[in-house]
Amino acid sequence: MPEFKPAYLIHGDDHGRIAERRSRLRALAEAQSGADGIELLDGEAAMPESVARALSAMTLAVGRRFIVVDGVERWKDKELDPLPAALADLPPDTTVAFFAREEARNKAPARLAAAVRAAGGDVAAENAVKPWELPKWVIARARELRLTLEPDAARALIGHVGNRQQRLQRELEKLALGADPPARVDAAEIERLTAPSAEHKAWSLADALVGGDAELATRTYLSLRGQGERLPGLLYWISQRLRLAHDVAQALDAGEPVAQVKRRLRMPSRAADRLIADARRTGADSLRQAIVQIADLELASRGGASGGASEDTEALLAIQLIAA
């Protein structure tokens, strides 16, 4: 059984991580004391005076008593007078956990943190990592799982998974299960393991359009449709890639160095080189027209087309126009 401290304060602006910690604490508490050993306090019952009364109240529960208090980000220092004494006099078989989901001016009171520490408890901050700090965060979390990720691989993972730390952590854990740590995972491996196959092929279709390869684009489109992929979903990924290529072409036209453009692309080095080369060759004007044609195709796929052509016919015609 895990050893519990008398008190905990978990606070910060990463609300997802705080919810995870609350759920984990509740699961551990139920495993040790059963559902009757947990008291959940929120609303009026979670005001400092009410919590102090709950801490000093007798209970008939057998085993360790757990009290979970939500919403302490709304507390003010001046409201805390009853709590420090109650925390200092906790029975030995009691644990109280305070959770503060912070934002803007709503913060856990510093006085509460001091009282938790004085009672022999722990204070933990769970704050969201800024977007520009995420690659370093991913590399550090990977190291904890005995994986070595270079910055290029970390950026590729963020590009596929998004900025949510919980999702990134889960993907790293899956990578660790499949990579037999200690291991080095490069950007190509990240792309292979974290992106769905349909998404891969949609990118391949978009890359063929950017590169002007109508034959490859047609084959890829028919393959995707043959495996049951819906046109609106494919258009989302294609549009994203075309917009990215258009941004690259515009940056190059404005005189931005290729190395600087490449650093901004969250993709493996070779894929970035190919996209930059294709975007430069196709040009910003053609890519802008391609984006318009994909938007028109999306409208047609949602029933906004005039005439009786099927969506596949419309899509194949658009592919020929874009890749011509």
VOGU-3710 file (C-alpha; in Angstrom, 3 decimals, decimal comma):
1> mpefkpayli> 0,000/0,000/0,000  1,303/3,517/-0,760  2,196/5,787/2,112  0,095/8,945/2,292  1,093/12,280/3,776  -1,327/14,238/5,971  -2,055/16,894/3,361  -1,570/17,743/-0,295  -2,092/20,875/-2,366  -2,123/20,310/-6,119
11> hgddhgriae> -2,476/23,541/-8,062  -1,737/25,075/-11,451  -3,183/25,930/-14,847  -2,758/22,465/-16,402  -6,309/21,420/-15,569  -6,022/18,095/-17,385  -3,011/17,030/-15,348  -4,718/18,143/-12,125  -7,783/16,057/-13,033  -5,511/13,063/-13,635
21> rrsrlralae> -3,878/13,442/-10,233  -7,255/13,797/-8,528  -8,553/10,645/-10,243  -5,431/8,707/-9,327  -5,624/9,791/-5,676  -9,290/8,795/-5,531  -8,542/5,373/-7,040  -5,732/4,758/-4,541  -7,926/5,916/-1,667  -10,790/3,615/-2,698
31> aqsgadgiel> -8,380/0,687/-3,012  -7,141/1,303/0,531  -10,255/2,448/2,406  -13,211/1,724/0,140  -15,756/4,231/-1,139  -16,917/5,022/2,411  -13,444/6,249/3,338  -13,522/9,189/0,886  -15,269/12,508/1,420  -15,612/14,879/-1,542
41> ldgeaampes> -16,096/18,526/-0,644  -17,068/21,222/-3,118  -19,348/24,263/-3,267  -20,303/25,586/0,190  -18,874/22,448/1,825  -15,463/23,364/0,370  -15,175/26,769/2,064  -12,291/26,998/4,565  -14,506/27,095/7,646  -16,508/24,070/6,490
51> varalsamtl> -13,335/22,136/5,667  -11,909/22,908/9,115  -15,081/21,506/10,733  -14,894/18,386/8,545  -11,252/17,820/9,521  -12,094/17,906/13,230  -15,325/15,873/12,952  -15,499/12,268/14,104  -16,058/9,546/11,505  -17,285/5,949/11,645
61> avgrrfivvd> -15,272/4,931/8,581  -12,801/2,075/9,068  -9,235/2,632/7,904  -7,640/5,763/6,563  -9,918/8,749/5,978  -9,477/10,776/2,785  -10,946/14,247/2,275  -10,799/15,755/-1,234  -11,407/19,502/-1,459  -12,060/21,141/-4,836
71> gverwkdkel> -12,195/24,782/-5,848  -9,594/26,205/-3,465  -8,447/28,593/-6,232  -11,418/30,737/-5,161  -10,254/31,028/-1,561  -8,805/34,236/-0,120  -6,037/34,428/2,472  -8,295/36,228/4,936  -10,796/33,319/4,835  -8,225/30,746/5,979
81> dplpaaladl> -8,097/31,545/9,705  -9,710/28,247/10,861  -7,574/25,979/8,671  -3,933/26,123/9,871  -4,845/24,912/13,376  -7,073/22,146/11,961  -4,287/20,981/9,630  -1,742/21,043/12,434  -3,989/18,797/14,545  -4,935/16,172/11,943
91> ppdttvaffa> -5,520/12,634/13,257  -2,773/10,235/12,147  -5,148/8,272/9,879  -6,418/11,292/7,886  -5,306/12,708/4,535  -6,732/15,898/3,051  -6,042/16,867/-0,555  -6,727/20,371/-1,878  -7,109/20,936/-5,638  -6,839/24,353/-7,281
101> reearnkapa> -7,472/24,734/-11,015  -5,857/28,109/-11,473  -6,478/30,708/-14,156  -6,075/34,476/-14,417  -6,575/35,890/-10,903  -7,872/32,685/-9,341  -4,878/31,198/-7,538  -4,381/28,899/-4,585  -3,641/31,125/-1,546  0,003/31,221/-0,491
111> rlaaavraag> -1,164/30,882/3,105  -2,794/27,532/2,301  0,440/26,246/0,768  2,321/27,274/3,910  -0,234/25,516/6,147  -0,007/22,301/4,097  3,781/22,290/4,334  3,664/23,051/8,078  1,400/20,021/8,531  4,026/17,795/6,890
121> gdvaaenavk> 2,277/17,719/3,526  3,294/18,243/-0,100  2,604/21,148/-2,461  2,804/20,381/-6,186  2,395/22,786/-9,111  1,022/21,445/-12,398  1,470/24,195/-14,955  1,006/23,975/-18,705  4,234/24,224/-20,674  4,490/27,145/-23,093
131> pwelpkwvia> 4,382/26,065/-26,767  7,990/27,073/-27,432  9,125/25,010/-24,420  7,296/21,833/-25,470  10,178/20,190/-27,424  12,434/20,383/-24,345  9,575/19,074/-22,196  9,002/16,141/-24,567  12,720/15,297/-24,598  12,833/15,365/-20,785
141> rarelrltle> 9,734/13,149/-20,415  11,171/10,730/-22,989  14,407/10,544/-20,994  12,402/9,489/-17,932  11,100/6,581/-20,029  14,664/5,722/-21,149  14,096/7,028/-24,661  16,427/9,406/-26,489  14,655/11,957/-28,698  16,467/14,600/-30,713
151> pdaaraligh> 14,774/18,036/-31,092  13,700/17,127/-34,637  11,912/14,014/-33,332  10,296/15,957/-30,480  8,946/18,548/-32,919  7,625/15,767/-35,175  5,757/14,211/-32,240  4,212/17,573/-31,320  3,251/18,113/-34,946  1,395/14,783/-35,070
161> vgnrqqrlqr> -0,122/14,713/-31,598  -0,700/18,384/-30,747  0,213/20,529/-27,753  -1,695/18,716/-24,977  0,848/17,425/-22,492  -1,325/14,482/-21,394  -1,628/13,248/-24,987  2,102/13,698/-25,564  2,864/11,760/-22,380  0,583/8,887/-23,485
171> eleklalgad> 2,252/8,764/-26,912  5,692/8,657/-25,303  4,559/5,788/-23,084  3,325/3,895/-26,155  6,648/4,554/-27,884  8,481/3,201/-24,854  6,396/0,015/-24,942  7,194/-0,555/-28,605  10,827/0,563/-28,655  12,261/-1,685/-25,897
181> pparvdaaei> 14,177/1,052/-23,966  16,859/2,210/-23,778  16,419/3,290/-27,378  16,921/6,228/-29,698  13,792/7,261/-31,625  14,283/9,467/-34,672  11,785/11,682/-36,492  11,037/9,062/-39,158  10,154/6,541/-36,463  7,947/9,121/-34,754
191> erltapsaeh> 6,083/9,696/-38,003  5,671/5,958/-38,608  4,444/5,139/-35,111  2,260/8,101/-34,192  0,321/8,992/-37,330  -2,629/6,880/-38,524  -2,138/5,216/-41,906  -4,985/7,204/-43,471  -3,371/10,410/-42,272  -0,060/9,287/-43,779
201> kawsladalv> -1,682/8,656/-47,141  -3,587/11,940/-46,981  -0,269/13,730/-46,496  1,160/11,733/-49,397  -1,786/12,839/-51,518  -1,277/16,471/-50,509  2,486/16,220/-51,147  1,787/14,805/-54,608  -0,513/17,760/-55,306  2,092/20,248/-54,082
211> ggdaelatrt> 4,733/18,516/-56,200  2,532/18,436/-59,312  2,431/14,623/-59,599  -1,110/14,055/-60,884  -0,645/10,309/-61,460  0,559/9,628/-57,922  -2,138/11,900/-56,472  -4,840/10,036/-58,405  -3,582/6,593/-57,321  -3,340/7,683/-53,695
221> ylslrgqger> -6,808/9,207/-53,726  -8,382/6,058/-55,189  -6,531/3,905/-52,659  -7,819/6,005/-49,752  -11,380/5,933/-51,032  -11,087/2,177/-51,618  -10,250/1,612/-47,960  -13,338/3,534/-46,880  -11,939/6,984/-46,099  -14,495/9,790/-46,358
231> lpgllywisq> -13,770/12,761/-48,601  -14,358/15,518/-45,958  -11,794/13,907/-43,651  -9,230/13,661/-46,427  -9,817/17,267/-47,446  -8,988/18,429/-43,931  -5,471/16,945/-44,059  -4,934/17,997/-47,677  -5,968/21,571/-46,897  -3,599/21,707/-43,923
241> rlrlahdvaq> -0,652/20,587/-46,054  -1,473/22,956/-48,911  -1,752/25,900/-46,536  1,581/24,987/-44,986  3,185/24,786/-48,438  1,647/28,144/-49,358  3,103/29,717/-46,192  6,506/28,252/-47,077  6,328/29,611/-50,632  5,351/33,061/-49,373
251> aldagepvaq> 8,209/33,079/-46,860  10,706/32,119/-49,573  9,340/34,794/-51,904  9,821/37,333/-49,103  13,499/36,408/-48,888  13,408/34,350/-45,693  16,390/31,945/-45,532  15,591/28,300/-46,228  17,181/27,209/-42,933  14,904/29,554/-40,999
261> vkrrlrmpsr> 11,810/28,297/-42,844  12,831/24,704/-42,187  13,205/25,285/-38,446  9,557/26,328/-38,248  8,306/23,125/-39,882  7,393/20,440/-37,379  8,331/17,480/-39,530  11,338/15,230/-40,218  14,260/16,894/-41,964  13,894/15,083/-45,304
271> aadrliadar> 10,156/15,701/-45,443  10,774/19,392/-44,721  13,379/19,601/-47,502  10,955/17,998/-49,960  8,083/20,282/-48,981  10,262/23,381/-49,301  11,525/22,301/-52,719  8,010/21,504/-53,977  6,543/24,713/-52,577  9,274/26,781/-54,226
281> rtgadslrqa> 8,804/25,043/-57,572  4,981/25,283/-57,531  4,879/28,872/-56,267  2,621/30,784/-53,899  0,096/31,791/-56,579  -0,546/28,224/-57,738  -0,776/26,994/-54,174  -3,283/29,733/-53,378  -5,408/28,559/-56,282  -5,104/24,977/-55,060
291> ivqiadlela> -6,410/26,005/-51,627  -9,413/27,681/-53,295  -10,110/24,558/-55,360  -9,952/22,346/-52,272  -12,362/24,717/-50,503  -14,741/24,446/-53,477  -14,411/20,661/-53,388  -15,197/20,629/-49,668  -18,350/22,649/-50,366  -19,326/20,173/-53,075
301> srggasggas> -18,719/17,223/-50,735  -21,173/18,735/-48,261  -23,950/19,053/-50,809  -23,166/22,542/-52,061  -22,265/21,601/-55,630  -24,435/22,421/-58,617  -24,850/19,731/-61,274  -25,024/15,969/-60,889  -21,346/14,912/-60,716  -20,388/12,530/-57,902
311> edteallaiq> -17,974/13,695/-55,212  -15,309/11,304/-56,512  -15,616/12,775/-60,010  -15,351/16,271/-58,545  -12,310/15,221/-56,513  -10,496/13,625/-59,460  -11,146/16,695/-61,618  -9,769/18,925/-58,840  -6,670/16,718/-58,559  -5,998/17,083/-62,264
321> liaa> -6,450/20,870/-62,114  -4,231/21,317/-59,071  -1,432/18,985/-60,181  -1,419/20,086/-63,833
//
